Amino acid sequence: MKILDKLIIKDFLKTYLFVVLMLILIVLVLDFTEKNDTFIRNNVPAKYIIVYLFNYGLYLNNLLTPITVFISVIFITSKMAGRTEIVAILSSGTSFVRMLVPYFIAASLIGVVSFFLNGWVLPTATSGITEFKSRWMDSDKFYSQQDIHIKVAPDVYAYLSRYYSTGNTGYNFTLEQIKDGVLVAKLSADRIVWDTTTNAWSAKNWRMRVLKEDREEYSVGESMDTVLSITPNDFDLPLNHHETLKLPALSRQIKVLEERGADNVNYYRIERYVRYMSPFAAVILTFIGVIVSSRKTRGGSGFQIALGFLLAFIYIILFLLSRTFAEAGTAYPVFAVWLPNIIFAITGLVLYKTVPR
């Protein structure tokens, strides 16, 4: 059985790499064709396009892993079943569970590589894609952001009507301290500027109101240094910032946001849950793929491959929906993120018990 184990692992990984490469190349060609006019119009250098396509290919590899694993398993298993090799293996006294071992070994290798890519490689690729699109693809680029709200401490909220990243300057700045739904203090300034010498924000033309039980204290000034626990990077983050952080940096960012009591920390937590959850999909989908394709059918493997595509797309859609629900603020985000794996694991066990082999 050891020789057969090596053969299955080798065929599984070869087929997986081939399917991944073909699907990525097809999507990249379509994407390049769609954006080619924009590349020409914006005079994008060839080297930047090549780097963008490489990064986008890495992103696609992660996105298409459930499909490619499932299709690879169904392809090689249905081919073995068509040659009655599955029957011969089981007739020799080898149990179905034992036959699954090489599949699980190959799927585990794919899962380990996927975890490494998700944790350390893909964030860099995603950051590169975001930077490329911002620099070369957005014809109506603005170097400022408007109406920025950010939580800087458990009871402290900051607001900027407009922020310019080129000069690290924000306008119409407001800092409010609210306890139990009651405004305690409010700092307003025409603008705030990041002082690179002190690494702190300086409020210009500021007004301070401190509300007490029986009176209100009001003061004004031209310039005041602040001790805000935020930096210019906090005002200039892309929408998918949580996807651009490597796993150690993601954990550190979660800790910082938790200390501030920031409202958007849930997005970063869910991103970390997803990175630990995704590699297990390869093993679960491999289990289901072997079960549904281990029987010899008269019509060949076409139907089984089509079924593999369908189930893989269902998994991806379910994953996207569960992540959306988790980010929307469900009470159990970990459960929501793991729901696709749980459902498909249960489905696999049911198929294992009911589908004849």
C-alpha positions as CSV (number, residue, x, y, z in Angstrom):
1,M,0.0,0.0,0.0
2,K,3.0,2.3,0.5
3,I,3.6,2.4,-3.3
4,L,0.0,3.2,-3.9
5,D,0.1,5.9,-1.2
6,K,3.0,7.6,-3.0
7,L,1.2,7.3,-6.3
8,I,-2.0,8.9,-5.0
9,I,-0.1,11.7,-3.2
10,K,1.9,12.4,-6.4
11,D,-1.1,12.4,-8.7
12,F,-3.1,14.5,-6.2
13,L,-0.5,17.3,-5.9
14,K,0.3,17.2,-9.7
15,T,-3.3,17.6,-10.6
16,Y,-3.9,20.3,-8.0
17,L,-1.0,22.3,-9.3
18,F,-2.1,21.9,-12.9
19,V,-5.7,22.9,-12.1
20,V,-4.6,25.9,-10.0
21,L,-2.2,27.1,-12.7
22,M,-4.8,26.7,-15.5
23,L,-7.6,28.5,-13.6
24,I,-5.3,31.3,-12.5
25,L,-3.9,31.8,-16.0
26,I,-7.5,32.0,-17.4
27,V,-8.6,34.6,-14.9
28,L,-5.4,36.6,-15.3
29,V,-5.8,36.7,-19.1
30,L,-9.4,37.9,-18.7
31,D,-8.4,40.5,-16.1
32,F,-5.5,41.8,-18.3
33,T,-7.8,42.0,-21.3
34,E,-10.4,43.9,-19.4
35,K,-7.9,46.4,-17.9
36,N,-5.5,46.7,-20.9
37,D,-7.1,49.9,-22.1
38,T,-6.7,51.5,-18.7
39,F,-3.0,50.3,-18.6
40,I,-2.4,52.0,-22.0
41,R,-4.3,55.2,-21.1
42,N,-2.4,55.6,-17.8
43,N,1.0,54.6,-19.2
44,V,1.5,51.9,-16.7
45,P,5.1,50.5,-16.9
46,A,5.3,46.8,-17.8
47,K,7.1,45.9,-14.6
48,Y,4.3,47.2,-12.5
49,I,1.8,45.2,-14.5
50,I,3.8,42.1,-14.1
51,V,4.1,42.5,-10.3
52,Y,0.3,43.3,-10.1
53,L,-0.5,40.1,-12.1
54,F,1.8,38.0,-9.9
55,N,0.2,39.4,-6.7
56,Y,-3.3,38.9,-8.2
57,G,-2.4,35.3,-9.0
58,L,-1.4,34.7,-5.4
59,Y,-4.8,36.1,-4.3
60,L,-6.6,33.9,-6.8
61,N,-4.8,30.8,-5.5
62,N,-6.1,31.4,-2.1
63,L,-9.6,32.2,-3.3
64,L,-9.8,29.1,-5.6
65,T,-8.2,26.6,-3.3
66,P,-11.6,25.0,-2.3
67,I,-12.4,24.5,-6.0
68,T,-9.0,23.3,-7.1
69,V,-8.7,20.8,-4.2
70,F,-12.2,19.4,-4.8
71,I,-11.7,19.1,-8.6
72,S,-8.3,17.5,-8.2
73,V,-9.6,14.9,-5.8
74,I,-12.7,14.1,-7.9
75,F,-10.6,13.9,-11.1
76,I,-8.0,11.4,-9.9
77,T,-10.4,9.3,-7.8
78,S,-13.0,9.0,-10.6
79,K,-10.2,8.0,-13.0
80,M,-9.1,5.3,-10.5
81,A,-12.7,4.2,-10.1
82,G,-13.1,4.1,-13.9
83,R,-10.2,1.7,-14.2
84,T,-11.7,-0.4,-11.3
85,E,-8.6,0.4,-9.2
86,I,-10.8,1.4,-6.2
87,V,-12.6,-2.0,-6.3
88,A,-9.2,-3.8,-6.4
89,I,-7.9,-1.8,-3.5
90,L,-11.0,-2.5,-1.3
91,S,-11.2,-6.1,-2.4
92,S,-7.6,-6.6,-1.2
93,G,-8.7,-6.1,2.3
94,T,-7.8,-2.4,2.6
95,S,-10.4,-0.4,4.4
96,F,-11.9,2.8,2.9
97,V,-10.5,4.7,5.8
98,R,-7.0,3.4,5.1
99,M,-7.4,4.4,1.4
100,L,-8.1,7.9,2.6
101,V,-4.7,8.3,4.3
102,P,-2.7,9.4,1.3
103,Y,-5.5,11.8,0.3
104,F,-5.4,13.4,3.8
105,I,-1.6,13.6,3.7
106,A,-1.7,15.5,0.4
107,A,-4.6,17.7,1.6
108,S,-2.7,18.5,4.8
109,L,0.4,19.6,2.8
110,I,-1.9,21.9,0.8
111,G,-3.4,23.2,4.0
112,V,0.0,23.9,5.6
113,V,1.1,25.8,2.5
114,S,-2.2,27.6,2.4
115,F,-1.8,28.7,6.1
116,F,1.7,30.0,5.4
117,L,0.4,31.9,2.3
118,N,-2.5,33.3,4.2
119,G,-0.5,34.4,7.2
120,W,2.7,35.8,5.6
121,V,2.6,36.0,1.8
122,L,-0.9,36.9,0.7
123,P,-1.1,40.0,2.9
124,T,1.9,41.4,1.0
125,A,0.3,40.5,-2.3
126,T,-3.0,42.1,-1.2
127,S,-1.2,45.3,-0.2
128,G,0.5,45.4,-3.5
129,I,-2.8,45.0,-5.4
130,T,-4.3,47.8,-3.4
131,E,-1.4,50.1,-3.9
132,F,-1.3,49.4,-7.7
133,K,-5.0,50.1,-8.1
134,S,-4.8,53.3,-6.1
135,R,-1.8,54.5,-8.0
136,W,-2.6,53.5,-11.6
137,M,-6.2,52.4,-11.9
138,D,-8.2,55.1,-10.1
139,S,-8.6,57.9,-12.6
140,D,-10.4,60.1,-10.0
141,K,-7.9,59.8,-7.2
142,F,-8.2,62.0,-4.1
143,Y,-5.4,62.5,-1.8
144,S,-7.7,63.2,1.1
145,Q,-10.4,61.5,3.1
146,Q,-13.6,63.0,4.3
147,D,-15.8,62.5,7.4
148,I,-13.4,60.3,9.4
149,H,-14.7,58.9,12.6
150,I,-12.3,56.9,14.9
151,K,-12.5,55.6,18.4
152,V,-9.2,56.5,20.2
153,A,-10.0,55.2,23.7
154,P,-12.9,53.4,25.3
155,D,-14.9,56.6,25.9
156,V,-13.1,59.0,23.5
157,Y,-14.1,59.6,19.9
158,A,-12.3,61.7,17.2
159,Y,-13.7,63.2,14.1
160,L,-12.2,64.9,11.0
161,S,-14.1,66.5,8.2
162,R,-11.1,66.1,5.9
163,Y,-7.7,64.6,6.2
164,Y,-4.7,65.1,3.7
165,S,-2.2,62.3,3.9
166,T,0.4,64.3,1.9
167,G,0.8,66.8,4.7
168,N,-0.5,64.8,7.6
169,T,-3.0,67.5,8.3
170,G,-6.7,67.2,9.3
171,Y,-9.3,69.9,9.3
172,N,-12.3,70.6,11.6
173,F,-11.1,68.3,14.3
174,T,-13.3,67.2,17.2
175,L,-12.4,65.1,20.2
176,E,-15.2,64.1,22.5
177,Q,-15.2,62.2,25.7
178,I,-18.5,60.5,26.5
179,K,-19.4,58.6,29.6
180,D,-22.7,56.7,30.0
181,G,-24.1,58.5,27.0
182,V,-23.3,62.0,28.5
183,L,-20.8,64.4,26.9
184,V,-18.1,65.2,29.5
185,A,-15.5,67.1,27.5
186,K,-15.1,68.3,23.9
187,L,-12.0,69.6,22.1
188,S,-12.4,71.4,18.8
189,A,-9.7,72.7,16.5
190,D,-9.6,74.2,13.0
191,R,-6.9,71.7,12.1
192,I,-4.5,69.2,13.6
193,V,-0.9,68.7,12.2
194,W,1.4,65.7,12.9
195,D,4.7,67.0,14.4
196,T,7.4,64.7,13.2
197,T,9.9,66.0,15.9
198,T,7.7,65.0,18.8
199,N,5.6,62.3,17.1
200,A,2.4,63.9,18.4
201,W,-0.5,65.8,17.0
202,S,-0.7,69.6,17.4
203,A,-4.1,71.2,17.5
204,K,-4.3,74.7,15.9
205,N,-6.9,77.3,16.9
206,W,-8.4,75.1,19.5
207,R,-11.5,75.4,21.8
208,M,-11.9,73.3,24.9
209,R,-15.2,72.7,26.7
210,V,-15.4,70.7,30.0
211,L,-18.9,70.1,31.3
212,K,-19.4,69.6,35.0
213,E,-22.5,69.2,37.1
214,D,-23.0,72.9,37.9
215,R,-20.9,74.7,35.4
216,E,-19.0,74.7,32.1
217,E,-15.3,75.5,31.7
218,Y,-14.3,77.0,28.4
219,S,-10.8,77.8,27.1
220,V,-9.2,78.7,23.8
221,G,-5.7,78.8,22.3
222,E,-3.6,79.0,19.2
223,S,-1.6,75.8,19.5
224,M,-1.7,72.8,21.8
225,D,0.2,69.5,21.7
226,T,-2.0,66.4,22.3
227,V,-1.3,62.9,23.6
228,L,-3.6,61.1,21.2
229,S,-2.8,57.4,20.9
230,I,-3.2,57.5,17.1
231,T,-0.8,58.2,14.2
232,P,-1.2,59.4,10.6
233,N,-1.4,55.7,9.6
234,D,-4.7,55.4,11.5
235,F,-6.3,58.0,9.3
236,D,-4.8,56.7,6.1
237,L,-5.8,53.1,6.2
238,P,-7.3,51.3,3.2
239,L,-10.7,49.7,3.6
240,N,-9.1,46.2,3.5
241,H,-6.3,47.0,5.9
242,H,-7.0,43.9,7.9
243,E,-6.3,41.8,4.8
244,T,-2.9,43.5,4.2
245,L,-1.4,42.6,7.6
246,K,0.8,39.5,8.2
247,L,-0.4,37.3,11.0
248,P,1.9,38.6,13.8
249,A,1.1,42.2,12.7
250,L,-2.6,41.4,12.7
251,S,-2.4,40.1,16.3
252,R,-0.6,43.3,17.4
253,Q,-3.1,45.5,15.6
254,I,-6.0,43.6,17.4
255,K,-4.3,44.2,20.7
256,V,-3.9,48.0,20.0
257,L,-7.5,48.3,18.9
258,E,-8.8,46.4,21.9
259,E,-6.9,48.8,24.2
260,R,-8.5,51.7,22.5
261,G,-11.9,50.0,22.6
262,A,-12.2,50.6,18.8
263,D,-15.4,49.5,17.1
264,N,-13.7,48.1,14.0
265,V,-11.6,45.5,15.9
266,N,-14.2,42.8,14.9
267,Y,-13.0,43.0,11.3
268,Y,-9.4,42.2,12.4
269,R,-10.5,39.4,14.7
270,I,-12.6,37.8,12.0
271,E,-9.7,38.0,9.6
272,R,-7.5,36.1,12.1
273,Y,-10.3,33.5,12.5
274,V,-10.5,33.0,8.8
275,R,-6.7,32.5,8.4
276,Y,-6.8,29.7,10.9
277,M,-10.0,28.2,9.5
278,S,-9.2,28.2,5.8
279,P,-6.5,25.4,5.7
280,F,-9.0,22.9,7.2
281,A,-11.2,23.3,4.2
282,A,-8.7,21.3,2.0
283,V,-9.0,18.3,4.3
284,I,-12.8,18.4,4.6
285,L,-13.4,18.9,0.9
286,T,-11.0,16.1,0.1
287,F,-13.0,13.7,2.3
288,I,-16.2,14.6,0.5
289,G,-14.5,14.5,-2.9
290,V,-13.3,10.9,-2.4
291,I,-16.7,9.7,-1.2
292,V,-18.7,11.2,-4.1
293,S,-16.2,10.0,-6.8
294,S,-15.1,6.6,-5.6
295,R,-17.9,4.7,-7.5
296,K,-17.6,3.8,-11.2
297,T,-20.3,5.4,-13.3
298,R,-21.3,4.5,-16.9
299,G,-21.3,8.1,-18.0
300,G,-17.6,8.7,-17.0
301,S,-16.3,11.3,-14.7
302,G,-17.9,14.3,-16.3
303,F,-20.9,14.4,-14.0
304,Q,-18.7,13.9,-10.9
305,I,-16.5,16.8,-12.0
306,A,-19.5,19.0,-12.5
307,L,-20.8,18.0,-9.1
308,G,-17.4,18.9,-7.7
309,F,-17.6,22.4,-9.2
310,L,-21.1,22.8,-7.8
311,L,-20.2,21.7,-4.3
312,A,-17.1,23.9,-4.3
313,F,-19.0,26.9,-5.4
314,I,-21.6,26.3,-2.7
315,Y,-18.8,26.2,-0.1
316,I,-17.3,29.5,-1.4
317,I,-20.8,31.2,-1.3
318,L,-21.5,29.8,2.2
319,F,-18.1,31.0,3.3
320,L,-18.7,34.5,2.0
321,L,-22.1,34.7,3.5
322,S,-20.9,33.5,6.9
323,R,-18.1,36.0,6.9
324,T,-20.5,38.8,6.1
325,F,-22.8,37.7,9.0
326,A,-19.7,37.6,11.3
327,E,-18.6,41.1,10.2
328,A,-22.2,42.4,10.6
329,G,-21.8,41.8,14.4
330,T,-23.2,38.4,15.1
331,A,-22.9,37.3,18.7
332,Y,-20.7,34.3,17.9
333,P,-18.3,35.4,15.1
334,V,-16.0,32.3,15.6
335,F,-18.9,30.0,15.0
336,A,-20.1,32.0,12.0
337,V,-16.6,31.8,10.4
338,W,-16.3,28.1,11.0
339,L,-19.9,27.3,9.9
340,P,-19.0,26.3,6.3
341,N,-16.4,23.8,7.6
342,I,-18.9,22.5,10.2
343,I,-21.7,22.0,7.6
344,F,-19.4,20.3,5.1
345,A,-17.8,18.1,7.7
346,I,-21.3,16.9,8.8
347,T,-22.2,16.5,5.2
348,G,-19.1,14.4,4.6
349,L,-19.9,12.1,7.6
350,V,-23.5,11.7,6.4
351,L,-22.3,10.8,2.9
352,Y,-19.7,8.4,4.4
353,K,-22.5,6.5,6.2
354,T,-25.1,6.5,3.4
355,V,-23.4,6.5,0.0
356,P,-22.5,3.0,-1.1
357,R,-18.9,2.5,-2.2
